[in-house]
């Protein structure tokens, strides 16, 4: 008898002191899963759709959690003895999400209302508010921000919410305010404002007292995590030195912040800066324990690199000695061996005899040899005269780069001339290390490489 009573008592306490969440779902699939996670994104409860109306009894400590469905999530605050209904349309999760019921619905409706401010017309979560929120200088923005947050504080203090939630949400709002201060400059760039923006020390003064690497706050407040990640992201974006970037990552002791920062770097990998993109991949490989993130980062870099390589074939204009435009896209389907040189470089000119030998050695391969001059535009006649008089045009097709040299240097990562660049069938720069063309070591390396080419 005693054993039976004990079992009944345990069952009752889990209901009384835990949480009961009811779900009302439309346009979704049976057996699909979604999750409750900690602020730091660790899953604490996996919820399976058994029907379109069902209950889930859980037993979580009071605090903030995420309700996460696929790539979308919303913030919840759960207390002991909560009992409310969560309704949503599976095809438009965030935009359709509502809360109703006895205990907890009000505070979670309020929390979701902050998400609504960031939804676009398709129901997707944006990083920034609408464009007009960022119009004007920093002083106008701060006044707008103060008024905006005044509305949030008015809600939490005027809606009869529990004291424990008011205290925690006040802290969360404080970090949210700091986050919005830090976002201002990025928002200006995102919306492509033409007015110049100079962030003052006074504007950033509220952030001076913030510790950006705090385990306790990271575990408790969503806004703190977002703030810390953005701060470290900005620090990394300020430098092009990989060692400095690496030092920033290594200095972060809070694992959740470091992990979230690496995810942010993956998200910001972009084709406009290939060197930084590769640096971010190296940081992810060095510090992430998430093999899926590493794999996704490698794949993203590969896709972007291929897209850029193919664009570069037709993006840049070259001239032949007759002044006619030529593009490398004309040679697509071949491996392209570029030799970059200039008329003022005597060593470059002398090297063409070795380029000719190289070409003759690999006539059986699907390779086009192209000499590209990076002389200044006003030196076109000097270049064409040298090409015609010296006979170097027999060694390779000779072209003149008809654009800013810096663009070509950046595209093919050239540090000095003469330079050798081997492009794949898709226009990607292949990894070869050639110091001296006529050395036996170089000849062997190239023969080994070219023999692999189909």
N, C-alpha and C positions, 0 to 999 in steps of 0.2 A: 504493500500500500504506500509506504513511504517513497519507494522508487517512482511510482506513478505520479504522485504529487509533485515530486521534484521536476519531472519531465514537463508537466503542465506549467509549472511556475517559470521554467526557463523559456518556454514557448511564449508565455504572456509577456515577459519582460522584453523580449526582442521586438514585440509590437509596440509596447508602451513607450520604450525608451529609444527605439530606432526611428526609421522613417518609412512611411508607406507612400509610394509614388504610383499614381494611376496614369495610364497612357491611353490616349484617344488618337489613333493614327489613320490617315487616309493616304491613298496612292503610294503604297509601299509594298514590300515583299515579305511574306511569311518566312521565318528563319533568318532574316537579315539581322545583323548585330549592330548595336551602337553602344556607347560607353559613358560611364562616369569616371572622370580622372581627377587626380589632384591638380593643383595649380601648376605644378611642375610636369604635368602631362603623364604621370604614371597611372595606369589603369587600376581603378579600385573596384569596379563593378562592370561586368559585361552583361548587357541586357539583350535578350533575344526576342524578336517579335514572334510570339506564339499565336496571337490573334490581333485584331485591330483595336481591341479594348481589353486591357489586362492590367493587373496590379503587380508591383514589385515591392517586397519588404526588404529593406536594407538596414544596416546598423553602422552608420558613419559618425565620426566625431563632428562637432559643430565647426563650421568654417566654409570657406569657398571651395567650389569644385567646378569642373567643366562638364557640361553635357555635350558630348562629341559624337557627331554623325558624319562619317566619311571625313571630308576635309573641312567641315564646318563645325563650329562650337559656340556655345553661349555660356555665360557665367551664371552659376547658381550659388546660393548661400543656404546651407542646410543646417537645421537645428534638430535636437532631439524632439521626438513626438510630432514632427511635421507630417502633414497629410494633405496632399493636393494633387491636382490632375494636370498633366502636361499634354497639350494637343498640338499636332503639327501635320502638315502635308509633306509626305516623303519627297515630293518633287520640288518643293520650295521650302526647305526646312526653316531657315532663319526668318524669312518674311512672314511665314504662317504661324510661327510659334506663339502659343498663348498659355497662361497659367490660370487655374481656377481652383476653388476648394476652401477647406476650413483653415488650415494652418500652413503658412509659408508661401502662398500664392502671391500675396501682395508684394512682399520684398523681392521675389524673383521676377515679377512683372516689372518692377522698377529697374532691376538690374538689366533686364533684356531691353528696356526702353533706351538705354545708353547704346546698345548695339544697333538699334533701329536708326539712330542718327548717322551711322556709318554705312548703311546699306544703300547700294545703287538701285536703279529702277528694276534690275533683274533679280534683286534679292541677294547679291553678292556683297561680302564684307569688304569695305575699302579701308585703306590705312589712314586716310585723311577725311575731314569733313568736306562739305561742299565748297566749291571754289571761292565763293564770296566771303566765306568765313575768314580767309587769309588776306583779304584786300587791305591795303594801307601799310603803314609802318608798324614797328614793334609796339609802340605805345597804344595805337588803336587796337591792335590785336590783343594786348593785355586787358584793355577795358572790355573788349568783347568776351574774352575768356573768363574774366571775373564775373560778368553777368551770367554767362552760361553755367558756371559752376555754382553760382548762387542759387540757381534753380534746382540743382541736385541736392544741395544742402537743405533747401527749403522742403523738399520732398521727404528726405529721411527724418528730419526733425518734426515734420508736421503730419506724418501718416500713421502715427501710433505704432511704429516698429519697435521691436524689443531693444533694450538698452545695449545688449551685447552686440547686436548687429549694427546699431548706430555707431558705436565706438569703432568697430572694425571697418565699416564702410567709410567713416570719416578719414581714417588712415589711408584706405584705398583711393579715395578721392584726392587726397593730398598728393599721392604719388602720380595719380592721373593728371593732375594739374601740372606737375613738374614735367611729365611726359609730353604734354601739349606744348609747353614752353620750348622743349628741345626739338619738337617736330616742326616748328614754324619755318625754319630755313629750308628744310627738306620739302615742305609743302609748297613753298614759293617756287622751287625748282620743278616739282612734280606738275604744277599747274602752269608752268612756263610764264610766270609773271615777268614783265619787261622792266619793272622798276627795280633798281639796284637795292640790295638789302645789306645793311651793315649791322650785325648783331653787337650790341654794346655789352660791356662788362656788367653794367647795372641791370640789364635785362636778364642776364644769366645768374645774377646774385643769389636768387632763391635756391639754386642747385649746389651752392658751396658747402652746405651742411650735410648733404646726402652722402651716405656710404654706399658705393655701387657694387659691393661684393659682400652681401650679408645673407647668411644661410637662413636665419629665422624669418626675415622679411620675404625672402624668395619662396619659402614654404607657405606663406600666408596670403600674400597680396599679388594679384594678377598685374596690377598697374606697376608695382615695383619691379617685377620681372621684365616687363616691356620697357620700362625706363632704363634699367641697368643694361639690357641688351643693346638698346639704341645708343647709349653713351659709349659703350665699348666699340660698337660698330663705327660710330663717328671717329673715334680715336684711330681705328684701323684705316679708315678712308683718308685720313690726313697724311698718311705716309705711303711711299712707294717702296720702302725698304722692307724686304721680306723678314729679315732678322728682327726688326722692330715689331712687325705684325706678330711674329711668333712669340716675342717677349710679352706682348699684350695678352695673348691667349693663355700663355703659361702662368701669368700673374693672377688669373682669376681662380680663386679657390672654391667658389660655390659651383658645384658640378652642374646643377640645373641651368645656371646662367651661361656657363661655358658651352653646354650642349645646345642651348637655344641660340647662342651667338653663331655657332657653326652652322646651324640650320639657316639662320638669316644670311650668312655668307653664301650658302648654296643658292638661296632664293635671289640674291642680288648678282650672281654671276651673269655678266652681260657681254655681248660681243664687241661693245665699243672700246673695251680695254683688255685685249687678250693676255697681256702680261699679268694684270691683276687677277684675271680669271684663273690662270694657272696657279698663281700664288694662293688663291682661296682653296683650290683643289688640294694643293700641298698641305695647307693648314688642316683641312678636313681629314686628309689621310693620316696626318701626324697626331691629331688629338681626338678624333671621333672614335667611339667604340661601336658605332652603328654601321654595320656593314652595308645595310641598304642605302644609307645616306651616302656613303663612299661610292657605291655603285651608281647611284643616281647622279652624283656629281661628275663622275667620269663620263657617263653617257651624255650629260648636258654639255660638257666641254667639247666632246667629240662632235655632237650635232652642230653646235655653234661654229666650231672650227671649220667644219665642212661647208656650212652655209657661207661663211666669210671667204673661204678659199675660192669657191666657185664665183662669188661676186668679184673678187680681185682679178680674175681672168678677164672680165669685161669692163671692170670699173676704171682701170688705168689706160691712158692713151700713150702710145709710142709712135715715133715717126721713123720712116726709113730715110735713106739718103736723098730721096726725091721729095721729101716733105709730106709723104702720104701717110695717113693714119693707119696704124696696125694695132691690133689687140691680141693679147695672149689667148683669148678665147678662140682665135682662128686656128690654134694648134691643139684644141681640146681633143682628148682621145689619145694624145701622146704624152710621154714623160717630157718635161721641159727642163733643160739644164740651162739656168741663167748664170751668166758671168757678168757681174756688175763692176764697172770700171769708170775712169774719167781720163780725159786727155792730159790733165796735169800730172797724172800718176805714171811715171816712167816704168815702174815695176809692173803696173797693170798692162801696159802696152807690150812689154817684153814677154808676158805670160801667154800671149795669144798663140805662139808657136807650140806651146804645150797643150793648149786647148785644141789646136788642130790635130795633134797626135792622138789626143783623147777621143776626138770625134771619129778619127779613122779607125781606132781600135774597137769602136762600138757601133759601126755602121749597120751591123746586123740587128741592132736593138731598136725598139720603138721610141727613139729619143730625138728630140729637136734641140740643137745647140743654139742659144741666143745670147749675143753680147748686148748688154744694156748700158748705155752711157748715162751717168748721173750728173753730167756737166750742167752749168747754168744755161737757161734758155738762150741768152745772148751769144752763147758759144756754139750754137748749132752749126754754123758754117765752118768753124774751126774743126769741129768733130767730123763733119761729113768729108771735109778735105783730107783729114788724116786717114779716115777709113778708106777712101778711094786711092790715095797715094801710097799708103804703106802696104796694101794688099792684105790687111788683116780680115777683110770681109770674106776671105776664102776659108777662114777658120770656123766661122759661125755667122748666122744671120745677125746683122748689126742694126740695132735700134737705138733711138734717142728718147729718153724719158721726158715726156711733154707735160710735166706737172711739178708740184712742189716736191723736192726730194724727200722731205720729212715723211710724206705719206707712204712712199715706197719703203723707206727705212723701217717705219713702224709696221707696215703690213707683213714684211718678210724678216723682221727682227735682225737688221743688219747693223753691225757695230763699227765696221771699217771697210775700206776697199783696198785691194780687190776682194770681192766676196762671191762665193759660189752658193747657189740655191737650186736644189733639185725639187721640182714640183711633181706630184703624183698625177695620175690620170684625171683626178677630180680637182686638181689645182692646189692640193695641200702641200705645205712645205714638209719635205721628208727629212728625217734626222740623219745627217751625215756630218762628219767632222773632217774638213779638208784644210790643211795648212799650206802645203806645197803641192801643186798639181803634178809636177814632174817627178816627185819622189816615188820610189818603188813601193813604199808602204801605201801611198795614196792610190797608185795604180791597182795594187792588189785589193784594196778595200772597195774601190769602185767596181772592179771586175766581179768581186764576190756579190756586191749589191746588184749590179746590172744583170748578172746571170739569174737572179731571182725574179726579175721583172718579166711579166708576161706581155 
